Amino acid sequence: MEEQTSAPVLDEASRSCNYMTTTLNYEFLVARVGATGSPQAKIVGARAYYGSENIVFASELGTQGILLTTTVSFVSLDSANTDAYSPPPPPILLSVPYDVFYPFDVSGARERPEPSIVVVAATVVLSVIAWM
């Protein structure tokens, strides 16, 4: 059995079909992730590839069975070959969409007028008199 590299080719003279797809292979990469005290097995990658072979037909009129197979394999990733990864911390401030306060206008808040010097002086004088 060989890995499929080209399209199937039918040769009528020799009653054969070259590069006929007969196998589907699944391969899963498994790593131990999580806390160092209790790591859990997790599938971190997968791939599928096809296998092909040359089929020779016994006769022109009869039927012939062709074996089609599927395989599954799990490949364990070695923890010594992997880099330690710690994800970045989550953002502290909450981000909200710009139109969260849509019907209300929060950008045009009224400004408080500055107190005049006369009002401040009068308040100080009255408070001093009341304190005496």
N, C-alpha and C positions, 0 to 999 in steps of 0.2 A: 504494500500500500504506500502511496506517495502523496505528498501534499499537493493540492490542486494548484497548478501553475498556468494552465491554459484551458480553453473551452473544449468540451467533448468533441471528438472527431469520429464519424462513422465511416468505416471502410467496408463497403458492400462486398467487395471481392473476397476478402478474408473473413467476412461475417464477424467483425470485431468492432468494438467501440472503445476508443482510447480516451483516457482522462475522464471516465465517467464518475460522477460524484456518488460515492457510496458510504461515506462516513461523515458524521458531524461530531466534532470534539468540543467540549466545554472545559475551560480551565478557570478555576477560581483562586484568587490570591487571598490568603487568610493571615491576619496579623493579630497579635495580642495587644489590645488597647485598654486604656482606662487607668485606674489607680494601680500603683505598683504592688500593693498588697493583694489585690484581687483583680487581675487583668481578665478581660473577656475576649473571646474569639470574635472577630468581625471580618466580614468579607470587604476587602478594600479595593478589589479590582476583579475584572472578569474579561474573558475573551472567548470567542468562538471561531473555530476555523474548520474548513472542510478538507476531507481526504478523498483521493480518487484512485482508481485502479483501472486496468485494462480488462474488459469483459469480452470473451469469445463466445458467440452463440453457437449452440450445438447443431441446430437445423433451421431451415427457413420457415417451416410450417408449425413446428411444435412450440410449446411454451417452455420457458426456462425461468427458474427462480433466481433472483439476485438478492444477495444478503446485504441489507442496509443496516448499519450500526450507528449507535450513539454512545459516546463515552463522556464521563464526567470525572475530573480530577481536581483535587484540592492541594494547592501548593502553599506550604507554610513559610511565611517570611521570617527570616532570622532577626531577632531583636538586636543582635550585635551589629548588624549592618545598617540599621536605620538610625536616623537622627532624632534626638529628643525634640519634641514640638510642644510648645505651650501656646495656646491661642491668645490673641491680644485681649486685654480686658474690655468688657463692654463699656459703652459710653455712659457717663454719669448723668449728664443732662438729657432730658427727654426732648426729642425733636418732634415738632408738630407741623402740619401743613400750614402754608401761609394763609389759607382762607378758613382757619378753624373758627374764628369769630366773625364769620361772613356778614350777618346782618348788622353787626355793631361796628362802629368806627373807633378803634382804639388808638389810632395814630394821631388823631386831632384832639387830644385832651386839652382842656382849658388850662391856661396858665394862671397861677395866682398872682395878683398884682403885688408889687413890692410895696411894703409899708413906707409911707413918707417919713421924713425925719421929724416932722412936727408931731405925728401920731406917736412915734417912739419916745420922743422927749416928754410928751404929755403923760404917757403911761408910766414912765420912770418917776416923774415928779409926783403924780397921784399916789403911786405905790410907796414912795418915801414918806409922804404926808400921812398916809393911812397907817404906816408902821410906827410912826411917832406917837 
